[in-house]
Amino acid sequence: MLRRLSIIALTAVLAVSPVTHAAAAEGAESVPDAKPLARAYGALGANFNQNLDALDYRELREARARWVRGFFPMPAADKGDPAEHFAISTITKAAARGYDTVLSLKFPYDAASFPAPGSPRMAAELARLDKVLPTVMGKVDILTIGNEPFIESLPAERDRRLNEFYETVARHVIDYRRERCGADCGTALYMGALNRLDLPDRRTPAAERWMTFVRQTPEIEGVDIHPHIPAPENAQPFLDYILPRMRPDQTFLVTEFSLVWYWQQHLKDPVAATFAQKYGFPSGTLVWQVIKAAIDKPFSERKWDDFLAGSPWFTSQAGFLRDQMKLYRDTGRLAVATYAFKQDDLMVENFGPGKAPWLLNSVYAPYTVQPRGALSGRGYWLDDFRALQRH
């Protein structure tokens, strides 16, 4: 457990700088430069979300990825042995092969009310946890309690009810780890993940209580954030919010991040005339129509690259992955960031001008680019992903 992390901590962690201008203005405590945080690895890994069954070790090796992240939907614990679910079996096998691992526990309550603490429904939720925790505790490096709580909940219940539910769950996980895994348990606990903190109306009393719980609970190592944003500068408010609200010894995760809302703004742009002429698209063809054509009949790698390279809205953000990793690493408090590794079927289903173009984020593009023998087609971000690895 935590096989390479002492090496990473010594060789890869940047000296800790003042966290942010906002934190300094608020008089937040800073971490001494001479004492790097134990879990501030500054790592970049591969995120699979619900598609851990798409993990291919050849692609991980090509991308030089050492960290793997996905999530487990807790209702699946009612449908069989969680150890046999593809998400848990894949991530524990990856851990056994020497990869570092992050697993988020997903509690989907966007169509039902949260169970109240002490209720029979809460007892049932904790019973699910008791099925899942033995399969992952002490095996995965990081267990994140929650996936996207403020999305996976009813809008009317994004208040103390959300906090009470996740605090109850977290205490149960903490108790289990203490009693079953011991003081030297190799699984670190984080709370996650917060979305759209760049929007003032998302910094709610419930979000504030979330961060208070993170800060005041010694067993929690930090918080996860998901900066899916419409512009690169929108990531800074996430850091300005979380860092002053954590203990100086805590770190943070960024298990999802992207420019998906920026990409979406350009789906109805006309495709570049040079690309249209070269590949036989009618004048006035829109970006989303080209993407749909690639989904229907995957492009060659050259054709996909020409499409993106001929799109100023895309090339203007070509440094996004490098710049975001620098932003997170420069805090000295980044534990692990994981980036979209592979397109999946949900990204391409019913693709049209109103669909979020998650597929433009991916390191590998099996649904829009022709395969390379046993390997998936390359997405735009593979070279930068490789270059950003720290081993």
C-alpha positions in Angstrom: 0.0 0.0 0.0 1.3 3.4 -0.9 4.1 1.7 -2.7 5.8 4.6 -4.4 4.4 7.4 -2.4 7.3 8.0 -0.1 9.5 8.4 -3.2 7.0 10.7 -4.8 6.7 12.8 -1.7 10.5 13.2 -1.6 11.1 13.9 -5.3 7.9 15.4 -6.6 6.2 17.5 -4.0 6.9 21.2 -4.5 7.9 23.3 -1.6 4.7 24.6 -0.1 3.9 28.2 -1.1 1.2 30.5 0.4 -2.0 28.9 -0.6 -3.8 31.7 -2.5 -4.1 35.5 -2.3 -7.6 35.0 -0.9 -6.3 32.7 1.9 -3.5 35.2 2.8 -6.0 38.0 2.9 -8.1 36.0 5.4 -5.1 35.2 7.5 -5.3 31.4 6.8 -2.5 29.3 8.2 0.2 28.3 5.8 2.2 25.1 5.8 5.9 25.5 6.6 8.1 25.3 3.5 10.5 22.9 5.3 7.9 20.3 6.0 6.2 18.8 2.9 2.8 17.4 3.5 2.8 13.6 3.8 0.1 13.1 1.2 0.9 16.0 -1.2 2.1 13.7 -4.0 1.1 16.1 -6.8 0.2 13.1 -8.9 -1.8 12.9 -12.1 -3.8 9.8 -12.7 -6.3 8.1 -15.0 -10.0 8.7 -14.2 -12.5 6.1 -15.4 -15.6 7.2 -13.4 -18.2 4.4 -13.8 -16.2 2.7 -16.5 -13.5 0.9 -14.7 -14.2 -2.2 -16.8 -12.6 -0.2 -19.7 -9.2 -0.2 -18.0 -6.5 -1.5 -20.3 -3.1 -2.0 -18.7 -1.4 -1.5 -22.1 -2.9 2.0 -22.3 -2.0 2.8 -18.7 1.6 1.9 -19.6 1.6 3.9 -22.8 0.3 6.9 -20.9 2.7 6.2 -18.0 -0.2 6.4 -15.6 0.4 5.0 -12.1 -2.8 6.2 -10.4 -6.3 4.9 -11.3 -9.6 6.3 -10.1 -13.2 5.3 -10.5 -16.4 5.1 -8.5 -18.7 2.5 -7.0 -22.5 3.1 -7.0 -23.7 2.1 -3.6 -27.0 0.6 -4.7 -25.1 -2.0 -6.5 -24.3 -3.5 -3.1 -27.8 -4.9 -3.1 -27.4 -6.8 -6.3 -24.6 -9.2 -5.3 -21.2 -9.5 -3.7 -19.6 -6.0 -4.0 -16.2 -7.7 -4.4 -17.4 -9.2 -7.7 -18.7 -5.9 -9.1 -16.5 -4.8 -12.0 -15.6 -1.5 -10.3 -14.3 -3.0 -7.1 -12.8 -6.0 -8.7 -10.9 -3.9 -11.3 -9.6 -1.4 -8.9 -8.4 -3.9 -6.3 -6.7 -5.9 -9.0 -5.0 -2.8 -10.2 -3.8 -2.2 -6.6 -2.6 -5.7 -6.4 -0.6 -5.1 -9.6 1.2 -2.1 -8.0 -1.0 0.8 -9.2 -2.0 3.5 -6.8 -5.8 3.7 -6.5 -8.6 6.1 -5.7 -12.2 4.8 -5.3 -15.2 7.2 -4.7 -18.3 5.8 -3.1 -21.3 7.2 -5.0 -24.6 7.7 -3.1 -27.2 8.6 -5.8 -30.1 10.5 -4.0 -31.1 12.7 -6.9 -34.4 10.9 -7.2 -35.2 10.2 -3.5 -34.8 11.9 -0.1 -31.8 11.4 2.0 -32.3 8.8 4.8 -32.5 10.6 8.2 -29.9 9.5 10.8 -31.3 6.8 13.0 -34.0 5.8 10.5 -34.5 2.3 9.0 -33.4 3.6 5.6 -30.2 4.9 7.1 -29.6 1.6 8.7 -30.0 0.0 5.3 -27.5 2.4 3.8 -24.9 1.6 6.6 -25.5 -2.1 6.0 -24.5 -1.5 2.3 -21.4 0.1 3.6 -20.7 -2.9 5.7 -20.8 -5.0 2.6 -18.5 -2.7 0.6 -15.9 -1.7 3.1 -14.3 -5.1 3.7 -13.6 -5.3 -0.1 -11.7 -2.1 -0.3 -10.4 -0.9 3.1 -6.7 -1.5 3.3 -6.6 -2.3 -0.4 -7.2 1.0 -2.1 -4.9 3.9 -1.3 -7.6 6.6 -1.1 -11.3 6.1 -0.4 -13.5 9.2 -1.1 -16.8 9.4 0.8 -19.2 10.7 -1.8 -18.9 11.3 -5.5 -20.7 14.6 -6.3 -23.1 15.1 -3.3 -24.4 18.5 -4.4 -25.4 17.0 -7.8 -26.5 13.6 -6.7 -29.2 14.9 -4.4 -32.6 16.6 -4.7 -32.1 20.4 -5.1 -34.4 21.0 -2.2 -32.3 18.8 0.1 -28.9 20.5 -0.5 -29.0 21.8 3.1 -28.4 20.3 6.5 -30.1 17.1 5.4 -27.2 16.5 2.9 -24.7 17.2 5.6 -26.3 15.0 8.2 -26.4 12.1 5.8 -22.8 12.3 4.7 -21.5 13.0 8.2 -23.3 9.9 9.4 -21.8 7.9 6.5 -18.3 9.3 7.1 -18.4 8.5 10.9 -19.4 4.9 10.0 -16.5 4.6 7.6 -14.1 6.1 10.2 -15.3 3.7 12.8 -14.9 0.7 10.5 -11.4 1.7 9.5 -10.3 2.1 13.1 -11.9 -1.2 14.3 -11.0 -3.4 11.3 -8.0 -1.8 9.6 -6.0 -0.4 12.5 -3.9 2.7 13.2 -1.6 1.9 10.3 -4.4 1.3 7.7 -3.1 2.1 4.2 -6.4 3.7 3.1 -6.7 7.4 3.4 -10.2 9.0 3.7 -11.3 12.1 1.8 -14.7 13.8 1.5 -15.9 14.5 -2.0 -16.5 16.1 -4.3 -17.6 19.8 -4.5 -18.7 21.2 -7.9 -19.0 24.7 -9.4 -17.4 26.6 -6.5 -16.7 29.3 -9.1 -20.4 30.2 -8.8 -21.2 32.3 -5.7 -24.6 30.5 -5.3 -22.8 27.2 -4.8 -21.0 28.4 -1.7 -24.0 27.7 0.4 -24.3 27.1 4.2 -24.3 23.3 3.4 -21.0 23.7 1.5 -19.6 25.7 4.5 -20.7 23.0 6.9 -19.1 20.4 4.6 -15.8 22.1 4.8 -16.2 22.5 8.6 -16.7 18.8 9.0 -13.6 18.1 6.8 -11.5 20.5 8.9 -12.7 19.3 12.3 -12.5 15.6 11.7 -9.0 14.4 12.3 -9.4 11.1 10.3 -10.4 13.0 7.1 -7.3 13.9 5.0 -9.0 16.5 2.9 -11.6 17.2 0.3 -12.1 16.3 -3.4 -13.1 18.9 -6.0 -14.5 18.6 -9.6 -13.7 21.8 -11.5 -15.7 21.2 -14.7 -15.6 24.8 -15.8 -16.3 27.2 -18.7 -12.9 28.9 -18.6 -9.5 28.0 -17.1 -9.5 30.9 -14.7 -12.7 29.5 -13.1 -10.5 26.9 -11.3 -8.9 29.4 -9.0 -12.1 30.1 -7.0 -12.2 26.4 -6.0 -8.8 26.7 -4.4 -9.7 30.0 -2.8 -12.6 28.4 -1.2 -11.3 25.1 0.1 -7.7 25.8 1.1 -8.4 28.4 3.9 -11.1 26.1 5.2 -8.9 23.1 5.7 -6.3 22.2 8.4 -2.8 23.1 7.4 -1.9 19.4 7.3 -4.7 18.5 4.9 -4.5 18.0 1.1 -7.0 17.9 -1.7 -8.0 15.7 -4.6 -9.1 16.8 -8.1 -10.5 13.5 -9.4 -12.4 15.2 -12.2 -11.6 18.5 -14.1 -12.3 19.7 -17.6 -13.3 22.5 -19.9 -16.5 20.8 -20.9 -18.7 23.9 -20.5 -16.3 25.8 -22.7 -16.4 23.1 -25.4 -20.2 23.1 -25.3 -20.3 26.8 -26.1 -18.6 26.0 -29.5 -20.6 23.1 -30.7 -22.6 25.3 -33.0 -19.6 27.0 -34.5 -18.9 26.4 -38.2 -16.1 24.0 -38.7 -12.9 25.4 -40.2 -13.2 25.9 -44.0 -9.8 24.3 -44.6 -10.9 21.1 -42.7 -14.3 21.0 -44.5 -12.6 21.4 -47.9 -10.0 18.8 -47.2 -12.4 16.1 -46.0 -15.4 16.8 -48.1 -17.8 18.4 -45.5 -20.2 21.0 -46.9 -19.5 24.6 -46.2 -21.2 25.7 -43.0 -21.0 22.3 -41.4 -21.1 22.8 -37.6 -18.6 21.4 -35.0 -21.2 19.1 -33.4 -22.0 17.6 -36.9 -18.3 16.8 -37.4 -18.1 15.1 -34.0 -21.3 13.1 -34.8 -19.7 12.0 -38.1 -16.7 10.8 -36.2 -19.0 8.9 -33.8 -20.8 7.3 -36.7 -17.6 6.3 -38.5 -14.4 6.9 -36.5 -11.8 9.2 -38.1 -8.2 8.4 -38.7 -5.9 9.9 -36.1 -4.7 12.4 -38.6 -8.3 13.5 -39.5 -9.3 13.9 -35.8 -6.1 15.9 -35.2 -6.8 18.1 -38.2 -10.3 18.8 -37.0 -9.1 19.9 -33.6 -6.0 21.7 -34.8 -8.1 23.7 -37.3 -10.5 24.9 -34.5 -9.3 28.1 -32.9 -11.7 27.6 -30.0 -9.9 24.4 -29.2 -6.3 25.4 -30.0 -6.6 28.4 -27.8 -7.0 26.0 -24.8 -4.4 23.5 -25.9 -2.4 24.2 -22.7 -5.3 23.5 -20.4 -4.0 20.2 -18.9 -0.5 21.6 -18.3 -1.8 24.9 -16.9 -4.3 23.3 -14.5 -1.8 20.8 -13.1 0.6 23.7 -12.5 -2.1 25.6 -10.7 -2.9 22.6 -8.4 0.7 21.6 -7.8 1.8 25.1 -7.0 -0.4 25.1 -3.9 1.9 22.4 -2.4 -1.4 20.7 -1.2 -2.4 18.5 -4.1 -2.6 14.8 -3.3 -3.9 13.4 -6.6 -5.6 14.8 -9.7 -7.1 12.3 -12.1 -8.1 13.2 -15.7 -10.7 11.7 -18.1 -8.8 8.8 -19.5 -11.2 7.2 -22.1 -14.3 8.0 -24.0 -17.3 5.9 -23.0 -20.7 5.0 -24.6 -22.6 7.5 -22.5 -20.6 10.3 -24.0 -21.6 9.5 -27.6 -25.2 8.3 -27.0 -27.7 10.6 -28.9 -24.9 13.1 -29.6 -26.2 16.5 -30.8 -25.8 20.3 -30.3 -27.2 20.2 -26.8 -25.2 17.4 -25.4 -22.3 18.0 -23.1 -19.2 17.1 -25.1 -17.3 15.1 -22.5 -15.7 13.1 -25.2 -13.4 16.1 -26.1 -11.7 15.7 -22.7 -10.4 12.2 -23.1 -6.8 11.0 -23.3 -8.0 8.1 -25.4 -10.7 8.4 -28.0 -12.1 4.9 -28.9 -15.4 6.3 -30.1 -14.2 9.0 -32.5 -10.7 7.7 -33.6 -9.8 4.4 -35.2 -8.0 1.9 -33.0 -4.2 1.3 -33.3 -4.2 -2.5 -33.2 -5.0 -3.4 -29.6 -4.7 0.2 -28.4 -7.6 2.7 -28.5 -7.3 5.7 -30.8 -5.3 8.6 -29.4 -7.1 11.7 -28.1 -5.6 15.1 -28.1 -4.2 15.0 -24.5 -2.1 11.9 -24.5 1.3 13.6 -25.0 0.7 16.2 -22.2 -0.7 13.5 -19.9 2.5 11.5 -20.4 4.8 14.5 -19.9 3.0 15.5 -16.7 3.7 12.1 -15.0 6.0 12.1 -11.9 7.8 8.8 -11.2 
